[in-house]
Amino acid sequence: MGLSVTTKRRLIEPAHPVLSLRGQCELLGLNRTSWYSRALGTESAENLHLMRLIDEEYTRHPFYGSRKLLVWLRGQGYSVNRKRVQRLMGLLGIQGVAPGPHTSRAQPTATIYPYLLGDLTIDQANQVWCSDITYIRLRRGFVYLVAIMDWYSRYVLSWQLSTTMEADFCVEALEQALGSTTPQIFNTDQGSQFTSAAFTSMLKDHGVKISMDGKGRCWDNIFIERLWRSVKYEEVYMKHYDTVDQAGHGLAAYFEFYNAERPHQGLGHCTPAEVYMGESCPLLAA
């Protein structure tokens, strides 16, 4: 007799030292969506509410650290301490510009690459790609979103959702983006997902130079920070996703709109797709 779905879920270890979540699910014959549905209910309703507030305030002020967020939350009438705010920020995968404890950090043995974009003129598509992870709230839980974007055109090349901060979903997004072309440089923060051997080796195998932001410098990856603001204010905060599948469908529709229909002032009111594909912009021709 085979194992029940409930038993298979209990066997999954998100922090397994060798096997990724994806690998464990494949070995057990378990759909990852089934595991996600169990994993989402681990935080209390109060903590989920606080995480939503922290997420919204951090999106408005991405330079806020735990101290400023603590002061802001207390100003809203919430009785919280800094340790709790730090833990919830860790779950969200965010940090302020001031150095301090956080969860999105490189492994002690990981190689940290220099920041290559400081004096670089970026004037063509596929010259620089960038990536980051953000938190997407559900009605009774949360998931993480990773996106890979072309720096010059702001075109979103790929994205993936996950309920854990393991590197797996970032590697999947990278594999998808590299399926059609490669950039000269790939820029990320120093998070463990991006310093992992699986992620960096894939870039090296494709001959891509690796660039990483300085610690606590949220503006080094400024365009993807702006992408998160657009995603959240134009899609996530206006919707109430109940499930991972709903979030996936909503984000898929939004990224299609973002790439092909949403004009950007910084692109001369062209869309990311028009700039990335080198097409003429009807608004400029008018």
PEQUI-V922293 format. One record per residue. N is the residue number from 1. BURIAL is 1 if it has 16 or more other C-alpha atoms within 10 Angstrom, else 0. D_LAST is the distance of its C-alpha to the last C-alpha in Angstrom with 2 decimals. Layout:
N | BURIAL | D_LAST
N | BURIAL | D_LAST
This chain:
1 | 0 | 68.26
2 | 0 | 64.75
3 | 0 | 63.49
4 | 0 | 61.85
5 | 0 | 58.22
6 | 0 | 59.63
7 | 0 | 61.90
8 | 1 | 59.14
9 | 1 | 56.97
10 | 0 | 59.90
11 | 0 | 60.31
12 | 1 | 56.81
13 | 0 | 56.82
14 | 1 | 53.32
15 | 0 | 54.88
16 | 0 | 56.91
17 | 0 | 57.73
18 | 0 | 57.12
19 | 0 | 55.28
20 | 1 | 51.72
21 | 1 | 50.95
22 | 1 | 49.25
23 | 0 | 52.34
24 | 1 | 54.75
25 | 1 | 52.96
26 | 0 | 52.95
27 | 0 | 56.67
28 | 0 | 57.53
29 | 0 | 55.37
30 | 1 | 53.56
31 | 0 | 49.96
32 | 1 | 48.31
33 | 0 | 46.78
34 | 0 | 50.38
35 | 1 | 51.24
36 | 1 | 48.15
37 | 0 | 49.28
38 | 0 | 52.55
39 | 1 | 51.18
40 | 1 | 48.84
41 | 0 | 51.70
42 | 0 | 53.40
43 | 0 | 52.22
44 | 0 | 53.46
45 | 0 | 51.30
46 | 0 | 51.72
47 | 0 | 50.54
48 | 1 | 47.51
49 | 1 | 46.65
50 | 1 | 47.12
51 | 1 | 44.97
52 | 1 | 42.11
53 | 1 | 42.51
54 | 1 | 42.75
55 | 1 | 39.67
56 | 1 | 37.57
57 | 0 | 38.94
58 | 1 | 38.55
59 | 1 | 34.90
60 | 0 | 34.44
61 | 0 | 36.66
62 | 1 | 36.95
63 | 1 | 39.29
64 | 1 | 41.93
65 | 1 | 45.16
66 | 1 | 48.04
67 | 1 | 49.56
68 | 0 | 46.52
69 | 1 | 45.86
70 | 1 | 49.55
71 | 0 | 49.42
72 | 1 | 46.32
73 | 1 | 47.96
74 | 0 | 51.17
75 | 0 | 49.26
76 | 0 | 47.98
77 | 0 | 51.63
78 | 0 | 52.07
79 | 0 | 55.36
80 | 0 | 54.47
81 | 0 | 55.70
82 | 0 | 53.88
83 | 0 | 55.32
84 | 0 | 53.80
85 | 1 | 50.37
86 | 1 | 50.62
87 | 0 | 51.62
88 | 1 | 48.73
89 | 1 | 46.30
90 | 0 | 47.89
91 | 1 | 47.27
92 | 1 | 43.62
93 | 1 | 43.45
94 | 1 | 42.19
95 | 1 | 43.53
96 | 1 | 42.85
97 | 0 | 42.50
98 | 0 | 46.24
99 | 0 | 48.38
100 | 0 | 50.64
101 | 0 | 51.67
102 | 1 | 48.98
103 | 1 | 48.82
104 | 1 | 45.79
105 | 1 | 47.86
106 | 1 | 48.73
107 | 0 | 52.03
108 | 0 | 54.76
109 | 0 | 54.96
110 | 0 | 51.22
111 | 0 | 49.63
112 | 1 | 47.13
113 | 1 | 44.56
114 | 0 | 43.12
115 | 1 | 39.67
116 | 1 | 37.68
117 | 1 | 34.34
118 | 0 | 35.59
119 | 0 | 34.62
120 | 0 | 32.40
121 | 0 | 28.90
122 | 0 | 26.91
123 | 0 | 24.00
124 | 0 | 23.80
125 | 1 | 24.10
126 | 1 | 27.73
127 | 1 | 29.08
128 | 1 | 30.17
129 | 1 | 30.61
130 | 1 | 32.06
131 | 1 | 33.94
132 | 1 | 35.63
133 | 1 | 37.52
134 | 1 | 37.16
135 | 1 | 39.07
136 | 1 | 37.89
137 | 1 | 40.08
138 | 1 | 41.55
139 | 0 | 43.52
140 | 1 | 46.80
141 | 1 | 45.99
142 | 1 | 43.36
143 | 1 | 41.86
144 | 1 | 40.25
145 | 1 | 36.79
146 | 1 | 35.97
147 | 1 | 32.52
148 | 1 | 31.53
149 | 1 | 28.12
150 | 1 | 26.39
151 | 1 | 26.27
152 | 1 | 23.28
153 | 1 | 20.80
154 | 1 | 22.68
155 | 1 | 22.98
156 | 1 | 26.16
157 | 1 | 28.21
158 | 1 | 31.20
159 | 1 | 33.19
160 | 1 | 36.67
161 | 1 | 38.83
162 | 1 | 42.49
163 | 1 | 45.22
164 | 1 | 46.77
165 | 1 | 45.71
166 | 1 | 47.22
167 | 1 | 45.30
168 | 1 | 45.14
169 | 1 | 41.80
170 | 1 | 40.15
171 | 1 | 41.60
172 | 1 | 40.30
173 | 1 | 36.73
174 | 1 | 37.10
175 | 0 | 38.56
176 | 1 | 35.67
177 | 1 | 33.04
178 | 1 | 35.05
179 | 0 | 35.27
180 | 0 | 32.18
181 | 0 | 31.92
182 | 1 | 33.33
183 | 1 | 32.16
184 | 0 | 33.88
185 | 1 | 34.74
186 | 1 | 35.23
187 | 1 | 35.52
188 | 1 | 37.38
189 | 1 | 39.87
190 | 1 | 43.60
191 | 1 | 44.22
192 | 1 | 46.88
193 | 1 | 44.43
194 | 1 | 42.55
195 | 1 | 45.73
196 | 1 | 47.53
197 | 0 | 48.84
198 | 0 | 47.03
199 | 1 | 43.60
200 | 1 | 44.16
201 | 0 | 46.00
202 | 0 | 43.14
203 | 1 | 40.83
204 | 0 | 43.53
205 | 0 | 44.10
206 | 0 | 40.46
207 | 0 | 40.72
208 | 1 | 38.46
209 | 1 | 39.25
210 | 1 | 39.98
211 | 1 | 38.89
212 | 1 | 40.14
213 | 1 | 39.42
214 | 1 | 42.23
215 | 1 | 44.38
216 | 1 | 43.09
217 | 1 | 39.78
218 | 1 | 37.15
219 | 0 | 34.34
220 | 1 | 34.96
221 | 1 | 32.91
222 | 0 | 30.42
223 | 1 | 27.38
224 | 1 | 29.49
225 | 1 | 30.98
226 | 0 | 27.54
227 | 1 | 27.09
228 | 1 | 30.38
229 | 1 | 29.33
230 | 0 | 26.25
231 | 1 | 28.44
232 | 1 | 31.14
233 | 0 | 29.38
234 | 0 | 26.82
235 | 1 | 29.30
236 | 1 | 32.92
237 | 0 | 33.80
238 | 0 | 32.39
239 | 1 | 34.48
240 | 0 | 38.22
241 | 1 | 38.88
242 | 0 | 42.47
243 | 1 | 42.72
244 | 1 | 41.41
245 | 0 | 40.09
246 | 0 | 38.09
247 | 1 | 36.63
248 | 1 | 35.78
249 | 0 | 33.99
250 | 0 | 32.09
251 | 1 | 31.01
252 | 0 | 30.08
253 | 0 | 27.66
254 | 1 | 26.29
255 | 1 | 25.79
256 | 0 | 23.99
257 | 0 | 21.59
258 | 1 | 21.44
259 | 1 | 20.65
260 | 0 | 18.24
261 | 0 | 16.57
262 | 1 | 17.04
263 | 1 | 14.33
264 | 0 | 16.17
265 | 0 | 15.68
266 | 0 | 17.80
267 | 0 | 15.56
268 | 0 | 12.44
269 | 0 | 11.66
270 | 1 | 11.98
271 | 1 | 14.95
272 | 1 | 18.27
273 | 1 | 18.38
274 | 1 | 15.20
275 | 1 | 16.69
276 | 1 | 20.19
277 | 0 | 19.57
278 | 0 | 17.53
279 | 0 | 14.64
280 | 0 | 11.03
281 | 1 | 8.86
282 | 0 | 6.12
283 | 0 | 5.33
284 | 0 | 5.50
285 | 0 | 3.81
286 | 0 | 0.00
